Amino acid sequence: MLKPDDKGLIPAIIQDANTGQVLMLGYVSPESLRLTLDQGHVWFYSRSRQELWHKGATSGSYLNLRSVTSDCDEDALLVQVEPAGPVCHTGAQSCFFNPVTEPQWDSPAHPEPFGSAQDRPVEGSHVLQELWQVILERRRTMPEGSYTASVLKGGVDRAGQKVIEEAGEAVIAAKNADPQAIASEMADLWFHSLLLLAAAGVPPQAVCQELERRRR
């Protein structure tokens, strides 16, 4: 009998059935596991959004199920799959590629005195991961009628122009103290920033690594 944690979830290690490579770690609920077994595509439960998450539904990089086994304590799962594309939002096949030699923990000793909502960890990173996969697919196929493809066709100049435009609109929303408008304009800015990275051939992981370097 499977033994979920106090939130009703079980960690699932995702492994390439053909190569044995560990691809990612996710969490499954009873419902997402049932969908996985019924449909043959891996479903997770998003702890940040508190909802089911069909891996690949946006990017097309589905995880085609081959088998599910539990460990001896029945509180963790090994899910073997055949991936339909890159699993990591960086475009890498696996999410595991950062060597750890001197562990740095993301838990500052003296947190800034923000309010309770602002003091929470950043959530929804999987949205950016899947969005990056969509952008890479649009760059590869350049479909007609796609806004993303139209910006990418204009190269760095067009993408850079849009970043400047969206940054200005985000600042205006912030000056107007409109939380909903700020979130909307920042979403536009983040999206076009990803387009600029794609146009320049730089993965988001390079930005994350630079931020990590500065934090150290």
C-alpha positions in Angstrom: 0.0 0.0 0.0 1.5 3.4 -1.0 2.3 5.8 1.8 1.9 9.5 0.8 3.3 12.3 2.9 1.2 14.6 5.1 0.0 16.5 1.9 -1.1 13.3 0.2 1.8 13.2 -2.3 4.6 10.8 -3.1 7.9 11.8 -4.7 8.5 10.2 -8.2 11.9 9.8 -9.7 11.6 9.9 -13.5 14.1 7.7 -15.4 14.7 7.1 -19.1 13.7 3.5 -19.7 16.2 3.1 -22.5 19.3 4.8 -21.1 18.8 4.6 -17.3 19.4 8.4 -17.0 17.5 10.1 -14.2 15.5 12.9 -15.8 13.7 14.7 -13.1 11.9 14.5 -9.7 8.2 15.3 -9.4 5.4 14.6 -7.0 2.3 12.6 -7.7 -1.1 12.5 -6.0 -3.6 9.5 -6.2 -5.4 11.3 -9.1 -2.3 12.1 -11.1 -1.0 8.6 -10.7 -4.3 7.2 -11.8 -4.2 9.4 -14.9 -0.6 8.4 -15.6 -1.5 4.7 -15.5 -4.7 5.2 -17.5 -3.4 7.5 -20.2 0.2 6.3 -20.5 1.6 9.9 -20.1 3.0 11.1 -16.8 0.9 13.4 -14.7 2.2 15.2 -11.7 0.7 17.3 -8.9 2.0 20.9 -8.7 2.7 21.8 -5.1 3.0 25.5 -6.0 -0.3 25.7 -7.9 -2.0 22.9 -6.0 -3.4 21.3 -9.2 -2.8 18.5 -11.6 0.0 19.0 -14.1 0.2 17.1 -17.4 3.9 17.1 -18.3 4.3 18.1 -21.9 0.8 19.4 -22.5 2.3 22.8 -23.4 5.7 21.9 -24.8 4.9 18.6 -26.5 7.7 16.9 -24.5 5.5 14.2 -23.0 6.8 11.4 -20.8 5.5 8.2 -22.3 5.0 5.7 -19.5 6.8 2.3 -19.5 6.6 1.3 -15.8 5.9 2.4 -12.2 7.5 0.7 -9.2 7.6 1.7 -5.5 10.5 1.4 -3.1 10.7 -1.0 -0.2 9.0 1.5 2.1 6.3 2.3 -0.5 6.8 6.0 0.0 8.6 6.8 -3.2 8.2 5.8 -6.9 10.5 5.0 -9.8 8.7 5.9 -13.0 10.4 4.7 -16.2 9.5 6.6 -19.4 10.5 7.2 -23.0 10.7 11.1 -23.2 9.3 12.7 -26.3 11.7 15.6 -26.0 14.0 17.5 -23.6 12.7 17.2 -20.1 14.4 20.2 -18.5 13.3 23.8 -19.2 16.9 24.7 -20.2 16.6 22.4 -23.2 18.7 19.7 -21.5 17.6 16.1 -21.6 17.8 15.8 -17.8 17.2 18.4 -15.0 20.3 17.0 -13.2 23.5 18.5 -14.5 24.8 21.0 -11.9 27.7 19.5 -10.0 27.6 20.1 -6.2 31.1 20.5 -4.7 30.5 23.3 -2.1 26.8 23.2 -1.2 25.1 26.5 -1.1 21.7 26.5 0.6 18.9 28.8 -0.6 17.9 29.9 2.9 19.4 33.2 4.0 20.3 33.5 7.6 18.7 37.0 7.9 15.7 37.3 5.6 14.5 40.7 4.5 11.5 42.0 6.5 8.9 41.4 3.8 5.3 40.8 4.5 4.1 37.2 4.7 3.0 36.9 1.0 6.3 38.3 -0.3 8.3 36.2 2.0 7.2 32.9 0.4 9.3 31.0 -2.0 8.9 31.8 -5.7 6.2 29.5 -7.1 5.2 28.4 -10.6 8.7 27.8 -12.1 7.3 25.0 -14.1 5.3 27.5 -16.2 8.6 29.2 -17.2 10.1 25.7 -18.0 7.2 24.8 -20.3 7.1 28.3 -21.9 10.8 28.0 -22.8 10.1 24.6 -24.4 7.3 26.2 -26.5 9.6 29.0 -27.5 12.3 26.6 -28.6 9.7 24.7 -30.6 8.5 27.8 -32.3 12.1 28.8 -33.1 12.7 25.4 -34.7 9.5 25.2 -36.8 8.7 28.9 -37.3 4.9 28.2 -37.9 2.9 30.8 -39.9 0.6 33.0 -37.8 2.6 32.5 -34.6 3.4 35.7 -32.7 6.4 34.1 -31.1 7.8 33.0 -34.4 7.2 36.5 -35.9 9.3 38.1 -33.1 12.0 35.5 -33.4 12.2 36.1 -37.2 13.1 39.7 -36.4 16.1 38.4 -34.4 17.7 40.2 -31.4 16.7 43.7 -32.7 13.0 42.9 -32.7 13.1 40.9 -29.4 15.1 43.6 -27.8 12.7 46.3 -28.9 9.8 44.4 -27.3 11.7 43.9 -24.0 12.3 47.7 -23.8 8.6 48.4 -24.6 7.3 45.9 -22.0 9.7 47.1 -19.4 8.3 50.6 -19.7 4.8 49.4 -19.4 5.7 47.4 -16.3 7.2 50.5 -14.7 4.1 52.5 -15.5 1.9 49.8 -13.9 4.1 49.8 -10.8 3.9 53.6 -10.6 0.1 53.3 -10.7 0.2 50.8 -7.8 -2.0 48.4 -9.7 -1.1 44.9 -8.6 -3.1 43.1 -11.3 -1.6 45.3 -14.0 1.9 44.9 -12.6 1.6 41.1 -12.7 0.2 41.3 -16.3 2.9 43.6 -17.6 5.7 41.6 -15.8 4.3 38.5 -17.5 4.8 40.2 -20.8 8.2 41.4 -19.8 9.4 37.9 -18.7 7.9 36.3 -21.9 9.7 38.7 -24.2 12.9 38.4 -22.1 12.8 34.7 -22.9 12.3 35.5 -26.5 15.4 37.7 -26.4 17.4 34.9 -24.9 16.2 32.5 -27.6 17.0 35.0 -30.3 20.5 35.4 -28.8 21.0 31.7 -28.4 21.4 31.9 -24.6 19.5 29.4 -22.4 17.7 30.7 -19.2 20.0 28.4 -17.2 22.9 30.7 -18.0 21.1 33.5 -16.3 20.3 31.3 -13.3 24.0 30.4 -13.0 25.1 34.0 -13.2 22.6 34.9 -10.4 23.9 32.0 -8.4 27.5 33.2 -8.9 26.6 36.6 -7.7 24.8 35.3 -4.6 28.0 33.5 -3.6 
